[in-house]
Amino acid sequence: MQVPFGEWLPDQPEHLKPGAKLYNNKKSYKATILSDGSISYKNERGSIHKIAAKVNKTSSFNGWDYWHYEDKKKNLVCINEIRKKM
């Protein structure tokens, strides 16, 4: 069973708490995690999928594969890697 981003967020490490940043794999886009499980990018607010689609100029996009967080060693880690472990 796959868990929606906002539902598993409270159980995650500090780098995935509200206010934390998410990046694409090249760090050319940076979004902020919001307390309701959505993310914001510039003046847009929405799901990880909606915002990934917006920055990629398409109608849909898999946000699980697109967004990454920066671990303590400053390495980018795909958020889908955490979801796979759940």
N, C-alpha and C positions, 0 to 999 in steps of 0.2 A: 504494500500500500504506500502510495506517495503522499507525503504530507505537504500542505501548502506552506509557503515561505513564512507567512505571518503566524502560523500555528506553532512552528518549531523554534521560532526566534527566541522566546524567553529562556529556552534551555541551552542556548549556545554560549560559547566563550565571549569574553569582553569585546573582541573585535567585530562581533556581529550584533551588538546592542544598538538601540536607537541612538542616532547621532554618528554612528560609525560610517565609514566610506566604503563603497563598492566601486570597482574599476573594471573596464574591459581589459583584455589581455595585453594591450599596449599602453595602458594608462592614459589613453587619449580622452576618455570619458570618465567622469567621476560623479557618482550618485550618492545620496545620503539616505540611510535607513531611517524610517519614521516609526514612531511608537505603535502605529496600527498595523505594521507589517508591509506597508507600501514603501516606495522609495521616491525621492524627488531628484530631478535633474533640471537645473535652471528654473524655469517657472512651471514645469510640468510635475505632476504627481500621479502615480499609478503603480500598478503591479510591476514586478521584475520583468515580466514579459512585455507589457505595454511600453515601458520606458526603453527596453532593449530594441523593440520594433521602431520606436520613434528615432533613436539615434542612428539606426541602420536604414532608415527611410523605407520601411516596408510595413505591411499590414499585420504581420505576426512574426514573433521571434521567440526562441526558447531562452528565457532569462536565466534558467538554471545553468546552462552551458556558457552563457555570455558573461555573467558577472563574476568577479573575483574579489577576494578580500586580501589584505596584506597581513601576513602572519608576523610574529615577533621578530623574525629574521629578515623582514622586508621582502619576503618572497610572495608572489601572487599565487593564491590558491583558489581554484574554481569552487563556488558555493555548492555545486552538484556533488563534489567529493564528500562534503559533510553529509549531505542528504543520503548518499549511498550507504553511509555507515549507520544511519538510523534504522 
